[in-house]
Amino acid sequence: QVQLVESGGGSVQPGGSLRLSCAASGSIFRANAMGWYRQAPGKQRELVASVTSGGSTNYVDSVKGRFTISTDNAKNTVYLQMNSLKPEDTAVYYCNAVVTVWGGRKYDYWGQGTQVTVSP
């Protein structure tokens, strides 16, 4: 089993910053990719940013230049630095990890979600 524990959400004014963290633990052989998704009320969950084990990153257009995803591979932890936050960034943010466990099988895991609220 693999667990993802998220932290760092909260409330901030427009233009502010937050940093999300997600630590993966358990029977991990390799974290193939980690990322952050978000879901606003009444909307579908969308990919915000992702990073592969090789360091390739991907961002949704709406956050390019404002958000930065990074990892600490030794700790199986992924971070999302969010700057210049806008009200439209308000959502529940979910950590995702595609993990190869000991034994060779690959699984997709999700964190419990953390609320990010951007309002004056």
C-alpha positions as CSV (number, residue, x, y, z in Angstrom):
1,Q,0.0,0.0,0.0
2,V,1.0,3.6,-0.7
3,Q,-0.2,6.6,1.1
4,L,-0.2,10.3,-0.1
5,V,-0.3,12.9,2.6
6,E,-0.9,16.5,1.5
7,S,-0.3,19.7,3.3
8,G,-0.1,23.5,2.7
9,G,-3.6,24.5,1.6
10,G,-5.4,27.5,3.0
11,S,-6.9,30.9,2.3
12,V,-5.0,33.7,0.7
13,Q,-5.7,37.1,-0.9
14,P,-5.4,37.5,-4.7
15,G,-1.7,38.0,-5.6
16,G,-0.6,35.9,-2.7
17,S,1.3,32.6,-2.5
18,L,0.9,29.1,-1.2
19,R,3.1,26.0,-1.3
20,L,1.5,22.6,-1.4
21,S,3.4,19.5,-0.3
22,C,2.6,15.8,-0.9
23,A,4.6,13.0,0.6
24,A,4.3,9.5,-0.6
25,S,5.1,6.6,1.7
26,G,4.7,2.8,1.7
27,S,5.8,0.1,-0.6
28,I,7.3,2.3,-3.3
29,F,9.9,1.0,-5.7
30,R,9.7,4.1,-7.9
31,A,7.5,7.1,-8.3
32,N,7.1,7.3,-12.1
33,A,5.2,10.6,-12.1
34,M,3.7,12.9,-9.5
35,G,1.3,15.7,-10.0
36,W,-1.4,18.0,-8.8
37,Y,-5.0,18.1,-10.0
38,R,-7.7,20.5,-8.8
39,Q,-11.5,20.5,-8.8
40,A,-13.6,23.6,-8.4
41,P,-17.3,23.4,-7.4
42,G,-19.4,22.4,-10.4
43,K,-16.3,21.7,-12.6
44,Q,-14.4,18.6,-13.7
45,R,-11.1,17.7,-12.1
46,E,-8.2,19.1,-14.2
47,L,-4.5,18.5,-14.3
48,V,-2.6,21.5,-12.9
49,A,1.0,20.3,-13.1
50,S,2.9,17.1,-13.3
51,V,6.5,15.9,-13.2
52,T,8.0,12.6,-14.3
53,S,10.8,10.7,-12.6
54,G,13.1,12.1,-15.4
55,G,12.2,15.7,-14.5
56,S,9.9,16.5,-17.4
57,T,7.2,18.9,-16.3
58,N,3.8,19.8,-17.7
59,Y,1.4,22.7,-16.7
60,V,-2.1,23.7,-17.6
61,D,-1.9,26.9,-19.6
62,S,-3.8,28.9,-16.9
63,V,-1.0,28.5,-14.3
64,K,2.1,28.7,-16.6
65,G,4.5,31.3,-15.2
66,R,2.8,31.4,-11.8
67,F,3.0,27.8,-10.5
68,T,6.1,25.6,-10.2
69,I,6.1,21.9,-9.5
70,S,9.2,20.3,-8.0
71,T,10.2,17.0,-6.3
72,D,12.5,15.7,-3.7
73,N,13.0,12.2,-5.1
74,A,14.8,10.9,-2.0
75,K,11.7,11.7,0.0
76,N,9.1,10.8,-2.6
77,T,7.7,14.3,-2.1
78,V,6.2,16.7,-4.7
79,Y,5.7,20.4,-4.1
80,L,3.5,23.0,-5.9
81,Q,4.6,26.5,-5.4
82,M,1.7,28.8,-6.3
83,N,2.4,32.5,-6.8
84,S,0.2,35.4,-8.0
85,L,-2.9,33.4,-7.0
86,K,-6.2,34.4,-8.6
87,P,-9.7,33.8,-7.4
88,E,-10.1,31.3,-10.2
89,D,-7.4,29.1,-8.6
90,T,-9.9,28.4,-5.8
91,A,-10.4,24.6,-5.7
92,V,-9.6,21.4,-3.9
93,Y,-6.2,20.4,-4.9
94,Y,-5.4,16.7,-5.1
95,C,-2.0,15.0,-5.2
96,N,-1.5,12.1,-7.7
97,A,1.3,9.6,-8.0
98,V,1.9,6.9,-10.5
99,V,4.0,4.4,-8.5
100,T,5.7,1.1,-9.3
101,V,5.6,-0.9,-6.1
102,W,7.9,-3.6,-5.0
103,G,6.9,-6.6,-7.1
104,G,6.8,-4.5,-10.3
105,R,3.1,-3.6,-10.6
106,K,2.2,0.0,-11.3
107,Y,-0.7,1.8,-9.5
108,D,-2.3,5.2,-9.5
109,Y,-2.8,6.8,-6.1
110,W,-4.6,9.9,-4.9
111,G,-4.3,12.2,-1.9
112,Q,-7.2,13.3,0.2
113,G,-7.3,16.8,-1.2
114,T,-6.5,20.1,0.3
115,Q,-8.6,23.3,-0.1
116,V,-7.1,26.4,-1.6
117,T,-9.3,29.5,-1.4
118,V,-8.3,32.8,-3.0
119,S,-10.5,35.7,-2.1
120,P,-10.2,39.4,-1.1
